[in-house]
Amino acid sequence: MDISNKIKHVAVAGNIGAGKTTLASILAKHFNWEVHFEDAVNNPYLSDFYNDMHRWSFNLQVYFLNSRYTQILDIQKGNKTIIQDRTIYEDAYIFAPNLHEMGLMSKRDFENYFSLFETMSSQVKPPDLLIYLKASIPTLVSHIQSRGREYEGNMSLDYLKRLNEKYENWIDNYTIGNLLLINVDKLDFKNNQDDLSEIVQRVSSQIHGLF
């Protein structure tokens, strides 16, 4: 039996534009995993959020929290290996605190949100393997511009920088599971086959090391 089938939950984490969706899709195809994408297409709040962050921040974060919690429950109930595009932890430790600090989410809403996260996260297991895509601001901006999503057009550099700082702090203190860090400034896995092969090999080594 393929040893990778013993793992149930792999997750790809990283800032906006780091390449999570692309890598999750590639790895899913290579390892014959199923992929659970972030619900950006059907999310009823995302476009409104980018136009008026203060008004819609709490709604957006609760939507993502529920969506990812549901995904994790499905993963843990099932018997397949799932690779997840972004984790429940990123919203709670990066996006929601950042919105609160920027004055875009009230203290009351943030505390309500984080309490809900703590209740939900206590009921689920962390990923068997977390893959973190580390990227500098120029790399993120390049990726965001190349995909041309209209609702991301209003995003400021300051917003991306704040998120990146929180990502680095979160990863530096990540102790709840296995972690693989990939620097996407140095690896173009989307367009360079050698770079992709290197990442696939590193993921394979991590998977085999778990058992």
C-alpha positions as CSV (number, residue, x, y, z in Angstrom):
1,M,0.0,0.0,0.0
2,D,1.2,3.5,-0.8
3,I,2.5,5.0,2.4
4,S,1.0,8.4,1.4
5,N,-2.5,6.9,1.8
6,K,-1.9,6.7,5.5
7,I,-1.9,10.4,5.9
8,K,-5.4,12.0,5.9
9,H,-4.7,15.7,6.0
10,V,-2.0,17.8,4.2
11,A,-2.4,21.6,4.2
12,V,-0.8,24.4,2.2
13,A,-0.4,27.7,4.0
14,G,0.8,31.0,2.8
15,N,0.0,34.7,2.2
16,I,-2.2,35.9,-0.6
17,G,-0.5,35.2,-3.9
18,A,2.0,32.7,-2.5
19,G,0.8,29.9,-4.8
20,K,-1.2,27.7,-2.5
21,T,-3.9,26.8,-4.9
22,T,-1.4,26.0,-7.7
23,L,0.8,23.8,-5.5
24,A,-2.2,22.1,-3.9
25,S,-3.5,21.2,-7.3
26,I,-0.2,19.9,-8.5
27,L,0.5,17.8,-5.4
28,A,-3.0,16.4,-5.5
29,K,-2.5,15.2,-9.0
30,H,0.9,13.8,-8.3
31,F,0.1,11.9,-5.1
32,N,-3.5,11.0,-6.2
33,W,-5.0,13.1,-3.3
34,E,-8.2,15.0,-3.3
35,V,-8.0,18.8,-2.9
36,H,-10.2,21.1,-0.9
37,F,-9.9,24.6,-2.2
38,E,-10.5,27.9,-0.3
39,D,-14.0,29.0,-1.1
40,A,-13.1,32.3,-2.9
41,V,-15.4,31.8,-5.9
42,N,-18.7,31.2,-4.0
43,N,-17.9,33.3,-1.0
44,P,-20.7,35.8,-0.7
45,Y,-18.7,38.4,1.3
46,L,-15.3,38.5,-0.4
47,S,-16.0,41.2,-3.0
48,D,-17.9,43.4,-0.5
49,F,-15.0,42.9,2.0
50,Y,-12.4,44.3,-0.4
51,N,-14.6,47.3,-1.1
52,D,-15.5,48.0,2.6
53,M,-13.3,46.0,5.0
54,H,-14.6,47.6,8.2
55,R,-18.2,46.7,7.4
56,W,-17.7,43.1,6.2
57,S,-14.6,41.9,8.1
58,F,-16.4,39.9,10.8
59,N,-18.9,38.4,8.3
60,L,-16.0,37.3,6.0
61,Q,-14.0,35.8,8.8
62,V,-16.9,33.8,10.2
63,Y,-17.7,32.5,6.8
64,F,-14.1,31.3,6.3
65,L,-14.0,29.8,9.8
66,N,-17.2,27.8,9.2
67,S,-16.1,26.7,5.7
68,R,-12.7,25.4,6.9
69,Y,-14.1,23.8,10.0
70,T,-16.5,21.9,7.8
71,Q,-13.7,20.8,5.5
72,I,-11.7,19.5,8.5
73,L,-14.6,17.5,9.8
74,D,-15.1,16.0,6.4
75,I,-11.4,15.1,6.2
76,Q,-11.4,13.4,9.6
77,K,-14.6,11.5,8.9
78,G,-13.3,10.2,5.5
79,N,-10.7,7.7,4.6
80,K,-9.0,9.6,1.7
81,T,-6.0,11.8,1.8
82,I,-7.0,15.5,1.4
83,I,-4.8,18.4,0.7
84,Q,-6.3,21.7,1.9
85,D,-5.8,25.1,0.4
86,R,-5.2,27.3,3.5
87,T,-5.8,26.3,7.1
88,I,-8.3,27.3,9.8
89,Y,-5.3,28.7,11.8
90,E,-4.4,31.3,9.3
91,D,-7.6,33.1,9.7
92,A,-7.4,33.1,13.4
93,Y,-3.7,34.0,13.9
94,I,-3.1,36.2,10.9
95,F,-6.1,37.6,9.0
96,A,-8.5,38.3,11.9
97,P,-5.9,39.8,14.3
98,N,-4.6,41.9,11.4
99,L,-8.0,43.3,10.7
100,H,-8.5,44.1,14.4
101,E,-5.1,45.9,14.7
102,M,-5.8,47.9,11.6
103,G,-9.1,49.1,13.1
104,L,-11.1,47.1,10.5
105,M,-12.7,44.7,13.1
106,S,-14.0,45.9,16.5
107,K,-12.6,44.5,19.7
108,R,-16.0,43.0,20.4
109,D,-16.2,41.2,17.1
110,F,-12.6,40.0,17.2
111,E,-13.1,38.5,20.7
112,N,-16.3,36.8,19.6
113,Y,-14.6,35.4,16.5
114,F,-11.5,34.2,18.4
115,S,-13.6,32.5,21.0
116,L,-15.5,30.7,18.3
117,F,-12.3,29.6,16.7
118,E,-10.9,28.2,20.0
119,T,-14.1,26.2,20.5
120,M,-13.9,24.8,16.9
121,S,-10.2,24.1,16.8
122,S,-10.3,22.2,20.1
123,Q,-12.6,19.7,18.4
124,V,-10.3,18.9,15.4
125,K,-6.7,17.7,14.8
126,P,-4.0,19.8,13.1
127,P,-2.8,18.7,9.6
128,D,-0.5,15.7,9.4
129,L,1.8,17.9,7.3
130,L,1.7,21.7,6.9
131,I,3.5,23.1,3.9
132,Y,4.2,26.7,4.3
133,L,5.0,28.8,1.2
134,K,7.3,31.6,2.2
135,A,7.3,34.6,-0.1
136,S,8.6,38.2,-0.2
137,I,6.3,41.1,-1.0
138,P,7.6,41.5,-4.6
139,T,6.9,37.8,-5.3
140,L,3.3,38.1,-3.9
141,V,2.6,41.3,-5.8
142,S,3.8,39.7,-9.1
143,H,1.6,36.6,-8.5
144,I,-1.4,38.7,-7.6
145,Q,-1.0,40.9,-10.7
146,S,-0.6,38.0,-13.0
147,R,-3.8,36.3,-12.0
148,G,-5.8,39.6,-12.3
149,R,-8.6,39.1,-9.8
150,E,-10.6,42.3,-9.8
151,Y,-11.5,42.2,-6.1
152,E,-7.7,42.0,-5.2
153,G,-7.0,45.3,-7.1
154,N,-7.7,47.5,-4.1
155,M,-5.2,45.6,-1.9
156,S,-2.4,47.8,-0.4
157,L,1.2,46.9,0.0
158,D,0.9,47.7,3.7
159,Y,-1.8,45.1,4.0
160,L,0.4,42.4,2.4
161,K,3.3,43.4,4.6
162,R,1.3,43.2,7.8
163,L,0.1,39.7,6.8
164,N,3.6,38.6,5.9
165,E,4.9,39.6,9.3
166,K,2.1,37.7,11.0
167,Y,2.7,34.6,8.9
168,E,6.4,34.6,9.8
169,N,5.6,34.9,13.5
170,W,3.0,32.1,13.3
171,I,5.3,29.7,11.5
172,D,8.2,30.5,13.8
173,N,6.0,29.4,16.7
174,Y,4.2,26.5,14.9
175,T,4.6,23.4,17.2
176,I,1.3,21.5,16.8
177,G,2.4,19.4,13.8
178,N,4.9,18.6,11.1
179,L,6.0,21.5,9.0
180,L,7.7,21.8,5.6
181,L,8.9,25.3,4.6
182,I,9.3,26.2,0.9
183,N,10.8,29.5,-0.2
184,V,8.9,30.4,-3.3
185,D,11.2,33.4,-4.0
186,K,13.8,30.8,-5.1
187,L,11.5,28.1,-6.6
188,D,9.2,28.6,-9.5
189,F,7.3,25.4,-9.3
190,K,4.6,26.6,-11.7
191,N,6.9,27.1,-14.7
192,N,10.1,25.2,-13.8
193,Q,9.9,21.4,-13.8
194,D,13.2,21.0,-11.9
195,D,11.9,23.2,-9.1
196,L,8.6,21.3,-9.0
197,S,10.5,18.0,-8.8
198,E,12.5,19.3,-5.9
199,I,9.3,20.2,-4.0
200,V,7.7,16.8,-4.8
201,Q,10.8,15.1,-3.5
202,R,10.8,17.1,-0.3
203,V,7.1,16.4,0.3
204,S,7.7,12.7,-0.3
205,S,10.5,12.7,2.2
206,Q,8.3,14.3,4.8
207,I,5.5,11.9,4.2
208,H,7.8,8.8,4.5
209,G,9.3,10.3,7.7
210,L,5.9,10.3,9.4
211,F,5.8,6.5,9.4
